[in-house]
Amino acid sequence: AAIDVFTRGTRAFPRSERMLAGLGAALYGHGSYEDGAQRVCDAADLNPADAQPYLFLGKMEQASPRPLACVKEKLARFAGQRPNDPWANYYYAISLLKPDDDKEQSKEVERLLQNAVRLDSNFALAHLQLGVLKSNAGDWQGAKESYEKAAASDPTLPDPHFRLAQVYRRMGD
């Protein structure tokens, strides 16, 4: 029903970023990930200065099992427009992780995540992702520190605790 309502809404108001974002959310929620992301990308293009479509694209990309076609480009624009926004840095880093096949890209991901935690020292999700990067690189001490910061920043997140236990076991602690 939501898809139908927002489809009619976008026909009536083709320049409404909210209608496009709503349609994108409805499509995404219905399992049409690519179509949903494309509508939210279109919404981001209507008003590139508005952060809301980008934040939604970041959440979509993070939850998606595979990269979404237009998202990386839009999140790169968002990070470029807002270099001092921790969420812009974080979501662009997340988009670069898919697929994780390049050492240079890993350095850029780490730089973006470091920037996110510099801007917001309690950004648990960014600390968690830094821990994952460090763990994947075999830097157990660095991973431990990042997971500890993530757990301290948001004790309700289960992943930092689980991953911290794995690192402790790996380090013989």
N, C-alpha and C positions, 0 to 999 in steps of 0.2 A: 504494500500500500504506500509506503514512504517513497519508493522509487517512482511510482505513478504520480504522486503529489509533487515531488521535486522536478520530475520531467515536465509536467505541465507548468510548474513555476518557472523553470528555465526558458521555456518557450515564451511565456508572458513577459519575463524579465531577463533577457539574454545577457545583460551587463551586470547582473547581480552576483557578486562573489559569494554571498551567503547561500543563494539558491544553488549555485554550482557546487559549493562545498557540501551543502546538505545532500545533493544528489550523489556526490562522491562518497559521502559517509554511508548513505543507504546502499549504494552498489557494493561498497567494500564489505559492509556488514552482511550482505547477501552472498558473499563469496566471489564477487566479480572484482578481484583485486586490481587488475590492470585498468579496467574501465573506471573504477572508483578513484584510483590514483590520478588518472588522466583528468578527470573532472576537477579534482582539487588542485592539480597543477594549473589548469585553466583559470581557476579562481585566483591562484597566486599571481598569475599574469595580469589579471584585471587591476589589481592594486598591489604592486610589488612591495610597497612599504608596510603593508599590513602583515603582522607576524602570525596571525591565527592560521591561515592556510598552511604555512610552513611548519608550524608546530604539529598540526594534524598530519601532514605528510611525514614528519619524523616519526610519529607514533605508528603510522601505517607501515613505513619501511621497517621499523624495528620489529613489528609483529609479523611481517610477511615472510613466508618461507623462502622466497627468492627475491632478487632485486626487482624493483618496479621501474619501468622504462624511463619515465620523465623525472623521477624523484631526485636522483643524485644531482642533476643540473640545477634544480630549484633550490635544493639545500645548500649547494655551493654558493648560489646567489645570496641566500639568506645569511650564510656565514660571512660572505664578503661585505654585505650591507651592515651587519651587526657583529663586528669582531669582538665586541665587549659583552656579548650576550652568551652566557654559558650554555643555554639550550641550543643556540645556533651552532656553536662549536661541537656540542655533543651529537646532535642529530646528523650533522654533516659527517662526523667521524663514523657514526653507525652506518651511514650509507656507503662509506668507503670500505667497510669490512666485508661487503658482499660483492663479488667473491674475494676472499682473502688469499691472494696469490702473488703478491708483489712486495718485496722488502721496502722499496721507496714509499709505497702506499702505506705500509705499516708505520713508517716513520712519520708520515703526515697524520695518520690516525692518532698516534701517540702525542704528537704536537698539539692537535686539536683537543684531545682529552686533557692534556696537561693545562692547556689554556682554560678549559672549562672549570677545572678544580682550582686554578689560580683565581678565577673570577668568583667562584662560589666554593669555598673550602668544605662545605657540607653537602656537596653534590654526590650523593651516594652512588647513583648509577654510573657516573663518570669514573669514580674511584673503582667501582666493580669492573668496568671495562678495561681500565688500566691494569688491574690485577690479572684479568684474562690475558691481555697482551703479554704481560711479563711472564706469566705462567707458561704460555705457549712458547716463549723464547727461552724457557729454562731458568729464568731469574726468580728463584724461589723466594729469596729474601725480599725482593721488590714486590713480588706478588703478595707475599704475606703482609707487607706494610699497606699496600693498596686495599686488600680485603679487610684489614683491621680498620682502616679509615672508613670504608664503606659501611661496615657493621656498626661503627660508632656513630656515623652520620644518620643512619636509619636502621635501628635495631630490629625493625619489623620485616626487613627484606631477608628472605631465607637464603638466597644465593651466596652472599658473602660468607655466611656462617658455614655453609656446606663446603664451599671452595677453600675456606680457611682451614677446615678440618683436613681436607685433602693435602693442602700444602704442609700442614704440621706433620701429617703422616709421612709425606715425601721427605721432609727434613729430619725425620726420626724423633720428632718431639711429641 
